[in-house]
Amino acid sequence: MITRQFDTLKSESSRKYSEYENKIALMSQEIERLNINLGKKVEDCNNLERRMMQLNQEVENYRRQAK
């Protein structure tokens, strides 16, 4: 009886371990996807910030020329 219970527990734990491995793999892929998207958003923000600085400089130049 104890051997059967042990075998059952061993089988269940092996199945759960496999399920957790699959979940971890899926989560790792999702984290990688999100990191890539985040990197793109950071790059977009940096590009927008550079463009804003350029436009501010142009506005400042126009103001100086208008004086």
TAWO-V921728 format. One record per pair of residues at least 12 apart in sequence whose ideal C-beta (glycine too) atoms are under 7 Angstrom apart, sorted by the first residue. I is the first residue (numbers start at 1). J is the second residue. D is the distance in whole Angstrom. If there is no record, write none. Layout:
# TAWO-V921728
i: [I I]
j: [J J]
d: [D D]
This chain:
# TAWO-V921728
none
